[in-house]
Amino acid sequence: MEIIQNALTTEADSRDRRRTERFTGPFDGFRVDVLETPMSIFDLSLGGCFVNSSHEQEPGVRFKMKIDLPRVGWVTLTAQTLYARSGYGFAVQFVDLDESTQSRLEQGLDHLLDQLM
């Protein structure tokens, strides 16, 4: 019983760490619109990321984006701009994630976390 409890605790700790962990990147991505525009993604976490871009982006704008995650492949998410850093890009949070998308994002981040350990 104690071994099982320790395994569960370790798994829970790993999940908590992944939720706060930011993965530097870069990751390949695309802004999905009429045309797909390539994006370089950094600081990826379960809650959002930073998009390296020379184009200005207003806060509060929602758009679709795709991120290529190891072992998971392309994940399509809805992002909302939080703030911009002039000349560098903008930060986004992921919004309106369905269970399937959330699960695929978590799997990709789990794989990245396993590589760190």
C-alpha positions as CSV (number, residue, x, y, z in Angstrom):
1,M,0.0,0.0,0.0
2,E,2.8,2.4,0.9
3,I,4.5,1.8,-2.5
4,I,1.3,2.6,-4.3
5,Q,0.8,5.7,-2.3
6,N,4.3,6.9,-3.0
7,A,3.7,6.2,-6.7
8,L,0.5,8.2,-6.7
9,T,2.2,11.1,-4.8
10,T,5.0,11.1,-7.3
11,E,2.6,11.2,-10.2
12,A,0.6,14.0,-8.6
13,D,3.8,15.9,-7.9
14,S,4.8,15.5,-11.6
15,R,1.4,16.8,-12.7
16,D,1.7,19.8,-10.4
17,R,5.3,20.5,-11.6
18,R,4.2,20.2,-15.3
19,R,1.4,22.8,-14.6
20,T,3.9,25.3,-13.4
21,E,6.8,24.2,-15.6
22,R,7.6,26.4,-18.6
23,F,9.4,24.7,-21.5
24,T,11.7,27.1,-23.2
25,G,11.4,25.9,-26.8
26,P,11.4,27.0,-29.5
27,F,8.4,25.0,-30.8
28,D,7.0,25.2,-34.3
29,G,3.6,26.7,-34.6
30,F,1.1,28.3,-37.0
31,R,-1.5,31.0,-36.6
32,V,-4.5,29.4,-38.3
33,D,-6.6,31.8,-40.4
34,V,-7.3,32.0,-44.1
35,L,-3.6,31.3,-44.5
36,E,-1.5,29.6,-41.9
37,T,1.3,31.9,-40.7
38,P,4.4,30.3,-39.2
39,M,5.1,31.2,-35.5
40,S,8.0,30.5,-33.2
41,I,6.7,29.6,-29.8
42,F,8.6,29.9,-26.5
43,D,7.9,29.5,-22.8
44,L,5.2,26.9,-23.4
45,S,3.1,25.8,-20.4
46,L,-0.3,24.3,-19.8
47,G,-1.8,27.8,-19.6
48,G,-0.2,29.5,-22.5
49,C,3.0,30.6,-24.2
50,F,5.0,33.4,-25.7
51,V,4.9,33.9,-29.5
52,N,8.0,35.5,-31.0
53,S,6.8,38.0,-33.6
54,S,7.7,41.3,-35.1
55,H,4.0,42.0,-35.7
56,E,2.1,43.9,-33.0
57,Q,-0.8,42.1,-31.4
58,E,-3.5,43.9,-29.3
59,P,-4.4,42.4,-25.9
60,G,-7.7,40.4,-25.8
61,V,-7.5,39.2,-29.4
62,R,-8.6,35.5,-29.8
63,F,-7.2,33.3,-32.6
64,K,-6.5,29.7,-33.5
65,M,-3.0,28.4,-33.4
66,K,-1.3,25.0,-33.9
67,I,1.7,23.8,-32.0
68,D,3.9,20.8,-32.9
69,L,4.5,18.8,-29.7
70,P,6.9,15.8,-29.4
71,R,5.2,12.4,-29.5
72,V,1.8,14.1,-29.8
73,G,2.0,16.0,-33.1
74,W,0.1,19.1,-34.0
75,V,-2.4,20.4,-31.4
76,T,-4.8,23.1,-32.4
77,L,-5.7,25.6,-29.6
78,T,-7.6,28.8,-29.1
79,A,-5.3,31.5,-27.7
80,Q,-6.1,35.0,-26.3
81,T,-3.4,37.7,-26.3
82,L,-2.5,38.9,-22.8
83,Y,0.2,41.5,-23.6
84,A,2.8,42.4,-26.2
85,R,6.5,43.1,-25.8
86,S,7.3,45.5,-28.6
87,G,9.9,44.1,-31.0
88,Y,9.8,40.6,-29.4
89,G,6.3,39.3,-29.6
90,F,3.3,38.6,-27.4
91,A,2.1,36.3,-24.6
92,V,-1.1,34.3,-24.9
93,Q,-3.2,32.2,-22.7
94,F,-5.0,29.1,-23.9
95,V,-8.8,29.4,-23.6
96,D,-11.8,27.2,-24.3
97,L,-9.9,23.9,-24.4
98,D,-12.0,20.9,-24.8
99,E,-11.0,17.7,-23.0
100,S,-9.3,16.1,-26.0
101,T,-7.1,19.1,-26.7
102,Q,-6.3,19.5,-23.0
103,S,-5.3,15.9,-22.8
104,R,-3.1,16.1,-25.9
105,L,-1.4,19.2,-24.5
106,E,-0.8,17.5,-21.1
107,Q,0.6,14.4,-22.9
108,G,3.1,16.6,-24.8
109,L,4.2,18.5,-21.7
110,D,4.5,15.2,-19.8
111,H,6.8,13.9,-22.5
112,L,8.9,17.1,-22.2
113,L,9.0,16.9,-18.4
114,D,10.1,13.2,-18.6
115,Q,13.0,14.4,-20.8
116,L,14.1,16.9,-18.1
117,M,14.2,14.3,-15.4
